[in-house]
Amino acid sequence: MDKKQSTSTLTSILAGGLAGASETVVTYPAEFVKTRRQLEVSRLGLKTPSSLSILRSTITNHGISNIYAGCQTLAASNAIKSGVRFFSFETSKRYLARLSNGTNTTIVNVTSGLCAGVTESVLVVTPGESLKTRVIHDASSGGNLGKQSLPRIVSEVVRREGVLSLWKGLTPVLCKQATNSAVRFATFNAIRDRLRAAWPEKMAGTTATLMAGAGSGVLTVYASMPFDNIKTRMQSIGNKNTRMTSCAIHMAKTEGVRVFWRATTPRLVRLTLSSSITFMVYDYAVGIMNRLTADRNQLHVSSSKIKL
């Protein structure tokens, strides 16, 4: 690996990690509400508590800090996940672009997104989501698992259910993250390019990034929502269902097909903001790191000339 590629790889990892941690802190209350709603089991024809009622009851009964139960777990997971995602995406994109000689950019973006989704799902997302879901489920019944440090949370979950429990729900997570990455990266680039082509003067700066991020977030939510609901049920405390298909069939039979799109609104709010924040922070961080690298290289060249 040459020096230029190493610098690009390191920049992608650091900028992606910073972007992931930043968006988690801002959007976590929506993630908390979404998970709580997905954990509610209802009978056919009966409504589950709304997002606002869950927020009110949580704050009233447990305090406002409780809506951040599991935040440290997800923030750490997202910081690592985003670094892995951008590294995997950029690496796959460079390799596939060389194979296609710069043609079929949409196919390259989709395939690179799928590669990134699979990589992050296995290494980071499944354990992180599994821990977050258990912490929120525990907090809903007044437990104190979320008040412990992240190492203690991991230790406690492993002690109770074994280390393999951290990868419970891997199949729906793989499906969800692959869909997320493929749809998000493909639609983000397509929307941003079209906006800049249609309005080059108005969309030259961060406006196109914000609008493309929001648009890609909306499409990502509806495409991957069924997998997210199945994943949450499989990772809940006490759930014995280890197969995605059997869990999905049981949910559909007992609660109806609409259960797969439950809590779409809070997830839509979170991912719309998340997409914009992530890409903005990523682009900004990459710009700063590239400038710092260029300044350092220039200083190195100047020092060499002085020595000569």
Salt bridges, closest charged atoms under 4 A:
GLU23 OE2 - ARG270 NH2 3.36
GLU31 OE2 - LYS34 NZ 3.10
GLU31 OE2 - LYS132 NZ 2.42
GLU31 OE1 - ARG270 NH1 3.59
GLU40 OE2 - ARG36 NH2 3.92
GLU120 OE1 - ARG85 NE 3.00
GLU129 OE1 - LYS132 NZ 2.95
GLU129 OE2 - LYS176 NZ 3.86
GLU129 OE1 - LYS231 NZ 2.74
GLU156 OE2 - ARG159 NH2 2.62
GLU156 OE2 - ARG160 NE 3.01
GLU161 OE1 - ARG134 NH2 2.98
ASP228 OD2 - LYS34 NZ 2.90
ASP228 OD1 - LYS176 NZ 3.02
ASP228 OD1 - LYS231 NZ 3.62
GLU255 OE2 - ARG233 NH1 2.76
GLU255 OE1 - ARG262 NH2 3.13
ASP283 OD2 - ARG192 NH1 3.89
